Amino acid sequence: MPETAIADHGMIGDLQTAALVTTGGSIDWFCSPRFDSPSIFGALLDDERGGRFSVHPTGPYTSKQMYYPDTAVLITRFTGADGIGEVVDFMPPADGDATAKHRIARLVRCVRGKITFEMVVAPRFDYGRRPHEAILFGHGAVFVSSEMSLTLHPVREPGDEHLAEPRIEGSDVRLRLGLTTGQVRGVVLETDTAEPPREIRLAEFTDLFDDTVGWWRSWLARSTYRGRWREIVARSAITLKLLTYRPTGGLVAAPTLGLPEELGGERNWDYRYTWVRDASFSVSALLALGFTEEAARFGGWLGDRIREGGRDQAEGGPLAVLYRVDGTTDLREEDLSHWSGYRGSTPVRIGNDAAGQLQLDIYGEALDSVFAADQAGFGLPHRGWTAVRAALDWLGEHWDQPEEGIWETRGGRRSFTYGRLMSWVAFDRGLRMASTHGRPAPVEDWTWQRDSIYDQILNQGWHRTRQAFVQHYTGDELDASLLRMPRTGFLPSRDPLWLSTLDAIRNDLVTDSLVYRYDPAASPDGLTGSEGTFSLCSFAYADALTRAGRLDEAQAAFEKMLTYANHVGLYAEEIAPSGEQLGNFPQAFTHLALIDAAVTLDAALG
C-alpha cells in the first residue's frame, strides 16, 4: 500500500489505549493492552512487517474524514465511480480499572449507489516479532499468538444474506463485501477475550455507538470555555482525554513511537509515556477549561510520583523525568532493527533513555501545577506537603549544576537558563503555599534559594550583547523554552528585558508563525541532522505576544498556526519546511499549548 503521511490520520481510543486510522480506512497503529504495550498494528512504521487492519473500496476512490460532532467517533467517507460508502470507527470507553480487553468497532455502510469494500485483518504481534495463527469460525475469526489473541466478531442480523466469505491468506484474514444503498455491515475486533466469535446484532452495535457518542458529549459538556475558538479547543480537549490512561490519570505525550523529527534522520523517539512536564502543564490547561476532575486526577498522579521519591536522591532527585502509564520507570531504550521506519527513518526506538536524565525544570513545573490545583480549591494533604518539602530540600542542594534540560539533549549537561527559571518557580510556589496555609517550612532557606536563582539568571542568563536571556550560561544561543518566562511571573510580561528577549527570539527562531526550539547548528545537541519547527513553541509564542500586549501579532500568529492542523484538528510534534507534520502524533504538549494560548488570547481580546 502507498505510504500514508503522518497527518493523514485520525485517532480513536478508549482511555487506556488508542488506534490511528488513515484517510484510506486503515488502522496502521494500535498497541494493546496499554498505550506503552507492544504494537499489534504497526504499518505506520513498517508497511511490510508492521501489520494493519484495512477497510477500503476495491476500485478507485477519493476519501474524506471527520469526527462525529463533539466526540471521538471517526467517520471515513469514500466516493467511488458507482457509489458512496463510509466506515465509522470508535472504541467504547473502558472502565476505570486496567484491562486487557479492548474493542475496536468498525461499521461499514453504503450511503448511495453500490460499493464493494475489501477488508484485511493482518495483525503483527509484539512489533512484528511474535508469530500467530489465524483460525476461521462460523461467525468470525480468531488470531492467536503465544501471548495474546484477537477475536473478530461480524455485525449482521440473523437472517441477513452472507455478503462476504472470509478467507485465510497466510496468517491474515481477507474478505470482500459488496453493499448497495442502505446496507450495513461491520465488525468488532476484541482483544484478550475467552469468548468465541459471535454475530453482533445491528441493534447491539447501534447501542454501542449511541453509548460512546453519549459518553463523549456528556464529558465535553463540562467544558466552561465559551471563547472564539471553541471548536478547535474542544478537539484539543478531547485529544488530551484520549491520551489519558484512565486507571492512573497519567497523560501520555503521544500514542506513537519512532515518527521522525527529520525525515530519514535519527531523531526518532518513543513518546508513549507520561512526562512530569506534560502532566504538570495539563493541570492548568484543563482547569482553564473547567475540567476539574481531570486536573485533580493528573494532580493525583503527580502527587503519587512526588511521594514515591523513587529515584537516587543524590543524582536525579525524587522525580524521574518520565514514567510508564502505571508509574513505573523501566524504560530502557532499544532498537527495533527489523523495522524500516517511517520513510526510512531509523533507528526505530522503543523505551526512552531520557528517563535517566537530570532535567531540573520538572520541579518547577510540578510545583506550579500543585500550586494551581491548590488555588483551585483542591487542597494539599499533609503527606503531599511533606513530599513537596522533601522535593524542595533536594532541589536546594542540586539546582546549581549542569543538566540535560527541557529538550532532553544528548550532547552533555549545561547550565540551562530554563532549568534555573523553573527552579525559581519551584521555590516561589512552595513559599506561597507555606504562607497561605501556614504550613511548616524552612522559609528563610527557600527564600534565599529563590532569590539566589533570580540573581544568577539576571547575572549569567542575560546576555548583554544579544540583549536577551539565552539558552545556557556559556553561550549566546537563544531557546524558545524561555517564551514561558512571563507566564511564570519571573518578570512582568512587559519588562524591557523580556520584551528585548521576545524580539531576539522573533528575529532568530521565528519564521512567520512557526518557531524553532533552538538552532542545533549553533548549539549542538549530540544528534545529527536538524528538525522542523516545534508546534508547542509556536503556540507559546502566540501566548507570549499576547502577554506583551501585541494582540494583533498574537492573533495572526495563533490563527496561522491553526491552519497547520490536520483535517480533523490534530497536531504532530513539528512542522517540516515543506509544511507537513513531523514527529510523534498527535502530541499532547502541542494541544496543551494551543489551549493555553487560546484562553490567554481570548481573555485579552475581551
C-alpha positions in Angstrom: 0.0 0.0 0.0 1.2 3.6 -0.6 2.8 5.2 2.4 0.5 7.5 4.4 1.6 10.9 5.7 1.7 11.3 9.5 -1.1 14.0 9.3 -3.4 11.7 7.2 -4.7 10.0 10.3 -7.5 10.4 12.9 -7.3 8.9 16.3 -9.8 6.7 18.3 -9.4 5.4 21.8 -10.9 4.0 24.9 -8.9 5.9 27.6 -6.4 3.0 28.0 -5.0 2.7 24.5 -5.6 4.3 21.1 -5.6 3.5 17.4 -4.7 5.6 14.4 -6.9 5.4 11.3 -5.7 6.6 7.9 -7.8 8.6 5.5 -7.8 5.4 3.4 -9.5 3.4 6.1 -6.5 1.5 7.5 -5.7 1.1 11.2 -2.0 1.2 10.9 -1.1 1.8 14.6 -2.6 0.1 17.7 -0.9 -1.1 20.9 -2.6 -3.3 23.5 -3.4 -3.6 26.3 -2.0 -0.1 27.1 -0.5 2.8 25.2 3.0 1.6 26.1 2.4 -2.0 25.2 3.9 -3.7 22.1 2.1 -2.9 18.9 -0.5 -5.2 17.1 -0.9 -3.0 14.1 2.3 -1.1 13.1 2.3 -0.4 9.4 2.8 3.2 10.2 6.5 2.3 10.9 6.9 -0.6 8.5 4.5 -1.2 5.7 5.6 -4.9 5.2 6.2 -6.1 8.7 4.1 -3.8 10.9 0.6 -5.1 10.3 -2.7 -3.3 9.7 -6.5 -3.6 9.7 -7.7 -2.0 6.4 -11.2 -1.4 5.0 -11.4 0.4 1.7 -13.2 0.2 -1.7 -11.8 -2.1 -4.3 -11.8 0.4 -7.1 -10.5 4.0 -7.5 -11.9 6.3 -4.8 -11.4 9.6 -3.0 -11.9 9.8 0.7 -12.6 12.4 3.4 -12.5 12.0 7.2 -14.3 13.8 10.0 -15.2 13.3 13.6 -18.8 12.8 14.6 -19.5 16.2 16.2 -18.2 16.6 19.8 -17.0 13.0 20.0 -14.0 10.7 19.4 -16.0 8.7 16.8 -14.3 8.9 13.4 -16.0 8.7 10.0 -14.1 8.0 6.8 -16.2 8.5 3.7 -15.3 7.1 0.3 -16.6 8.2 -3.0 -16.2 5.8 -5.9 -17.4 5.6 -9.5 -20.7 3.8 -8.6 -21.4 4.9 -5.1 -20.6 6.4 -1.7 -19.7 4.4 1.4 -18.3 5.1 4.8 -16.6 3.4 7.7 -17.5 4.5 11.2 -14.7 3.8 13.7 -14.8 4.0 17.5 -13.6 2.4 20.7 -16.2 2.2 23.6 -14.6 3.9 26.7 -13.1 1.3 29.0 -13.9 1.3 32.7 -11.5 2.8 35.2 -9.7 -0.4 36.1 -6.8 -1.6 33.9 -7.9 -4.3 31.5 -6.5 -6.3 28.6 -9.9 -6.3 26.9 -10.4 -3.6 24.3 -12.8 -3.3 21.4 -12.4 -1.6 18.0 -15.8 -1.2 16.3 -15.9 -0.7 12.6 -19.3 -0.1 10.9 -19.3 -0.3 7.1 -22.2 1.4 5.2 -23.2 2.1 1.6 -24.7 5.6 1.6 -25.6 5.8 -2.1 -25.4 3.5 -5.2 -23.3 0.4 -4.8 -19.8 -0.1 -3.5 -17.5 -3.1 -2.8 -15.2 -3.0 0.2 -12.1 -5.0 0.8 -11.3 -5.8 4.4 -7.9 -7.2 5.5 -7.1 -8.0 9.1 -3.3 -8.5 9.3 -2.1 -8.3 12.9 1.7 -8.5 13.7 2.0 -9.1 17.5 4.8 -7.7 19.6 6.1 -5.2 17.0 6.0 -8.0 14.4 8.4 -10.2 16.4 5.8 -12.9 17.5 4.2 -15.2 15.1 0.5 -16.1 15.2 -2.2 -18.3 13.7 -5.5 -17.2 12.1 -8.5 -19.5 12.6 -11.9 -19.1 10.8 -15.1 -19.9 12.7 -18.7 -19.9 11.5 -19.1 -16.5 13.0 -15.8 -14.7 12.5 -12.2 -15.4 13.2 -9.5 -15.6 15.9 -5.9 -14.6 15.7 -3.8 -16.4 18.3 -0.2 -15.8 19.4 1.7 -17.2 22.4 0.9 -14.1 24.5 -2.4 -12.6 23.1 -5.4 -13.3 21.0 -7.7 -11.2 18.8 -11.3 -12.1 18.1 -13.2 -10.8 15.0 -17.0 -10.6 15.5 -19.2 -9.8 12.5 -22.1 -7.3 12.7 -25.2 -8.6 11.0 -28.8 -9.7 11.6 -29.6 -13.5 11.8 -31.4 -13.6 8.6 -29.1 -11.3 6.7 -27.6 -12.5 3.4 -24.0 -13.5 3.8 -22.4 -10.9 1.6 -18.8 -12.0 2.1 -16.9 -15.2 2.8 -13.7 -14.6 4.7 -10.6 -16.5 3.7 -7.2 -17.0 5.3 -4.1 -15.9 3.4 -1.1 -16.9 5.4 -1.8 -15.6 8.9 -4.2 -12.9 7.7 -7.9 -12.8 7.1 -9.3 -11.2 3.9 -12.8 -10.6 2.6 -14.8 -8.6 0.0 -18.1 -7.0 0.9 -20.4 -5.8 -1.8 -23.1 -3.3 -0.5 -25.9 -1.4 -2.0 -27.8 1.7 -0.8 -28.7 1.4 2.8 -27.0 -1.9 3.5 -24.9 -2.0 6.7 -22.3 -4.5 8.0 -19.4 -4.3 10.3 -17.0 -6.0 12.7 -15.9 -5.6 16.2 -12.3 -6.6 16.9 -11.8 -7.6 20.5 -8.6 -8.2 22.4 -8.0 -10.9 25.0 -11.4 -12.5 25.2 -12.2 -16.1 26.0 -15.5 -15.9 24.1 -15.6 -17.4 20.5 -16.6 -15.1 17.7 -20.4 -14.3 17.6 -22.8 -12.4 15.4 -23.4 -9.0 16.9 -26.9 -7.7 16.1 -27.1 -4.3 14.5 -29.2 -3.1 17.4 -26.5 -4.0 19.8 -23.9 -2.2 17.7 -26.1 0.8 17.4 -26.4 0.9 21.2 -22.6 0.7 21.5 -22.4 3.6 19.1 -25.0 5.7 20.9 -23.4 5.0 24.3 -20.0 6.0 23.0 -21.4 9.2 21.4 -23.3 10.0 24.6 -20.3 9.4 26.8 -18.1 11.9 24.8 -20.8 14.5 24.6 -21.6 14.3 28.3 -17.9 14.7 29.1 -17.4 17.6 26.7 -20.5 19.4 28.1 -18.5 20.0 31.3 -16.2 22.5 29.5 -16.6 26.1 30.6 -14.8 27.5 27.6 -17.0 29.9 25.5 -14.4 31.7 23.6 -13.7 32.4 19.9 -12.0 29.1 19.1 -14.5 26.8 20.7 -14.3 24.0 18.1 -10.5 23.6 18.0 -10.2 24.0 21.8 -12.9 21.3 22.2 -11.0 19.0 19.8 -7.8 19.6 21.7 -9.6 18.7 25.0 -10.9 15.5 23.5 -7.5 14.6 22.2 -6.0 15.1 25.7 -8.7 13.0 27.2 -8.0 10.3 24.6 -4.3 10.4 25.6 -5.1 9.9 29.3 -4.6 6.5 30.8 -7.8 6.3 32.9 -6.7 3.8 35.6 -4.0 6.2 36.9 -4.7 9.6 35.4 -1.4 9.7 33.6 -1.2 11.6 30.3 1.0 10.1 27.5 3.0 12.5 25.4 1.7 10.8 22.2 0.3 7.3 21.3 3.2 6.6 18.9 6.9 5.9 18.7 9.6 6.4 16.1 7.9 9.1 14.0 10.8 11.3 12.9 11.6 14.9 13.7 13.6 14.8 10.4 12.7 12.5 7.5 15.4 9.9 7.2 17.2 11.1 10.3 17.9 9.6 13.8 15.7 11.8 15.9 13.0 9.2 16.4 11.8 8.7 20.0 9.2 6.7 21.9 6.6 9.1 23.3 4.1 6.6 24.8 4.9 7.5 28.3 3.9 10.2 30.9 6.3 13.1 31.3 6.2 15.0 34.6 6.4 18.2 32.5 3.4 17.4 30.2 1.3 16.2 33.1 2.1 19.4 35.0 1.1 21.7 32.1 -2.1 19.8 31.7 -3.3 20.7 35.2 -3.5 24.5 34.4 -4.8 23.9 30.9 -7.7 21.7 32.0 -8.5 23.9 35.0 -8.9 26.8 32.5 -11.5 24.8 30.6 -13.4 23.7 33.7 -12.3 20.1 33.7 -11.6 20.0 37.4 -11.9 16.2 37.7 -9.2 15.6 35.1 -7.0 18.2 36.6 -7.4 16.5 40.0 -6.6 13.1 38.5 -3.4 14.4 36.9 -2.5 16.2 40.1 -3.1 13.0 42.0 -0.8 11.1 39.6 1.9 13.7 40.0 1.5 13.7 43.8 2.0 10.0 43.9 5.2 10.3 41.9 6.5 13.1 44.3 5.6 11.0 47.4 7.2 7.9 46.0 10.6 9.7 45.6 11.7 6.6 43.6 15.0 7.8 42.2 18.5 8.1 43.5 18.2 11.2 45.7 21.9 12.2 45.0 21.5 12.1 41.3 18.1 12.5 39.8 16.1 13.6 42.8 12.7 12.4 44.0 11.2 12.8 40.5 12.0 10.9 37.3 11.6 12.8 34.0 9.1 10.3 32.7 7.2 7.2 33.7 5.2 4.4 32.2 1.5 4.9 32.5 1.4 2.7 35.6 4.0 4.9 37.4 7.0 2.5 36.9 10.3 3.7 35.4 11.6 0.6 33.5 12.2 2.5 30.2 15.4 1.0 28.8 15.8 2.1 25.2 16.3 -0.5 22.4 16.1 -0.5 18.7 13.6 -2.4 16.5 16.2 -3.2 13.9 13.8 -5.3 11.8 11.6 -2.3 11.1 12.3 0.0 8.2 11.0 3.1 10.0 8.7 5.8 8.7 10.0 6.7 5.2 13.3 5.0 6.1 13.8 7.0 9.3 15.9 4.8 11.6 16.6 3.6 14.3 13.1 2.9 15.5 13.4 3.0 19.2 11.2 1.6 22.0 11.8 2.8 25.6 13.3 6.1 26.3 16.7 6.7 27.9 15.7 10.3 28.7 14.1 8.8 31.8 17.6 8.7 33.4 18.5 12.3 32.6 18.7 15.2 35.0 16.1 17.8 34.0 15.8 20.4 36.7 12.8 22.2 35.2 10.4 19.4 36.1 10.5 20.5 39.7 9.2 24.0 38.9 6.5 22.6 36.5 5.4 20.1 39.2 5.2 22.7 42.0 3.5 25.1 39.7 0.7 22.6 38.9 0.4 21.7 42.6 0.1 25.4 43.4 -2.6 25.8 40.6 -4.6 22.9 42.0 -4.3 24.3 45.5 -5.6 27.7 44.3 -8.5 25.9 42.6 -9.5 24.6 45.9 -8.3 21.0 45.8 -6.1 21.5 48.8 -2.8 19.7 49.7 -2.9 17.0 52.4 -0.2 16.6 55.0 1.5 13.8 53.1 1.5 15.9 50.0 3.1 18.9 51.7 5.7 16.6 53.3 6.6 15.4 49.8 6.8 18.9 48.5 9.1 19.9 51.3 11.4 16.9 50.6 11.5 17.8 46.9 12.4 21.4 47.6 15.0 20.3 50.1 16.6 18.2 47.4 16.4 20.9 44.8 18.0 23.4 47.2 21.1 21.3 47.2 21.2 20.5 43.5 19.7 23.3 41.3 23.1 24.9 40.7 24.6 22.3 38.4 24.6 21.4 34.7 21.7 19.3 33.4 20.2 17.9 30.1 17.4 20.4 30.0 13.8 20.5 28.8 14.7 19.3 25.2 16.5 16.2 26.5 19.6 16.9 24.6 22.3 14.2 24.3 25.3 16.4 23.9 26.3 16.8 27.6 25.0 18.7 30.5 24.8 22.5 30.6 23.6 25.2 32.9 20.3 25.8 31.1 18.6 29.1 31.8 15.1 27.5 31.6 16.1 24.9 34.2 17.1 27.7 36.5 14.0 29.6 35.8 11.8 26.7 36.7 13.8 26.0 39.9 13.0 29.6 40.8 9.3 28.8 40.2 9.5 25.7 42.5 10.8 27.7 45.5 8.4 30.6 44.7 5.3 28.3 44.7 6.5 26.5 47.8 6.8 29.8 49.6 3.4 30.9 48.5 1.7 27.8 49.7 3.5 27.8 53.0 2.5 31.4 53.6 -1.2 30.9 52.5 -1.8 27.9 54.7 0.7 28.4 57.5 2.4 25.2 56.6 5.8 24.4 58.4 8.7 25.1 56.0 12.3 26.4 56.1 11.1 29.7 54.8 14.4 31.5 55.2 16.3 28.9 53.3 13.7 28.7 50.5 13.7 32.5 50.2 17.5 32.6 50.0 17.4 29.8 47.3 14.7 31.6 45.3 16.5 34.9 45.4 19.9 33.4 44.6 18.4 31.8 41.5 16.8 35.1 40.5 20.1 37.0 40.8 22.0 34.2 39.0 19.7 34.3 36.0 19.9 38.1 35.7 23.7 37.9 36.0 24.5 34.8 33.9 21.4 34.1 31.8 21.1 37.6 30.5 23.5 38.2 27.5 24.4 41.9 27.2 25.5 41.7 23.6 22.4 39.8 22.5 20.2 41.8 24.8 18.3 38.6 25.6 18.1 35.8 28.0 20.0 32.9 26.3 19.8 29.1 26.3 22.6 28.4 28.8 25.2 30.4 30.7 28.2 29.6 28.5 26.9 30.7 25.1 24.8 33.3 23.2 22.2 30.9 21.6 18.5 31.5 22.1 15.9 29.0 23.2 12.2 29.1 22.7 11.5 27.4 26.1 12.1 30.9 27.6 8.9 32.0 25.9 7.2 30.7 29.1 9.1 33.3 31.2 6.3 35.8 31.5 3.8 33.1 32.3 5.8 32.1 35.4 5.8 35.6 36.9 9.6 35.8 37.0 9.5 39.1 35.2 6.5 41.2 34.2 5.3 40.4 30.7 6.2 44.0 29.6 9.5 44.3 31.4 12.1 45.7 28.9 14.4 42.8 29.5 11.7 40.4 28.5 10.5 42.4 25.5 14.0 42.5 24.2 14.3 38.8 24.6 11.0 38.3 22.7 12.3 40.4 19.9 15.5 38.4 19.7 13.6 35.1 19.6 11.4 36.5 16.8 14.5 37.5 14.8 16.4 34.2 15.3 13.9 31.4 15.8 10.6 32.5 14.3 9.7 32.1 10.6 6.2 33.6 10.1 4.2 32.0 12.9 6.4 28.9 13.2 9.1 28.7 15.9 12.2 26.5 16.2 13.1 25.2 19.7 16.8 26.2 19.1 19.4 26.1 16.4 21.2 22.7 16.6 23.9 24.1 14.3 24.7 26.9 16.8 24.0 24.8 19.9 25.0 21.1 19.2 22.7 18.7 20.9 24.6 15.4 20.4 22.5 14.3 17.4 23.0 14.6 13.7 20.7 16.5 11.3 18.2 19.2 12.0 14.5 19.3 12.8 11.3 21.2 11.9 9.6 24.0 13.9 8.2 22.9 17.2 4.4 23.5 17.3 4.4 23.8 21.1 6.8 26.7 20.8 4.7 28.3 18.1 1.6 28.4 20.4 3.8 29.6 23.3 5.0 32.4 21.0 1.4 33.5 20.4 0.8 33.3 24.2 3.9 35.5 24.9 2.9 38.1 22.3 -0.5 38.3 24.0 1.1 38.9 27.4 3.3 41.5 25.9 0.2 43.4 24.6 0.9 42.7 20.9 -2.6 41.4 20.3 -2.6 41.9 16.5 0.6 39.9 16.1 -0.6 37.3 18.6 -3.9 36.7 16.9 -2.3 36.5 13.5 0.3 34.0 14.8 -2.3 31.9 16.6 -4.7 31.7 13.7 -1.9 30.9 11.2 -0.9 28.0 13.5 -4.5 26.7 13.3 -4.0 26.3 9.5 -1.3 23.7 10.2 -3.7 21.3 12.0 -4.6 18.2 10.0 -8.0 17.6 8.5 -9.5 16.7 11.9 -7.7 19.3 14.0 -4.8 17.2 15.2 -1.1 18.2 15.5 2.1 16.2 15.4 5.2 17.5 17.2 6.7 19.6 14.5 6.2 21.2 11.1 8.7 20.5 8.3 9.9 23.2 5.9 7.5 21.6 3.4 4.6 22.3 5.8 4.0 18.6 6.5 3.7 17.3 10.1 6.6 15.5 11.6 7.3 13.7 14.9 5.0 11.7 17.1 1.3 12.2 16.6 -0.9 13.5 18.0 1.3 15.3 20.5 -0.3 16.2 23.8 2.1 19.0 24.5 1.1 20.9 21.4 -2.6 20.6 22.2 -1.9 21.8 25.8 -0.1 24.9 24.4 -3.0 25.5 22.0 -5.4 25.6 24.9 -3.2 27.9 26.9 -2.8 30.3 24.0 -6.4 30.3 23.1 -7.6 31.0 26.7 -5.0 33.8 27.2 -5.6 35.5 23.8 -9.4 35.2 24.1 -9.3 36.9 27.5 -7.0 39.7 26.3 -9.2 40.4 23.2 -12.2 40.7 25.6 
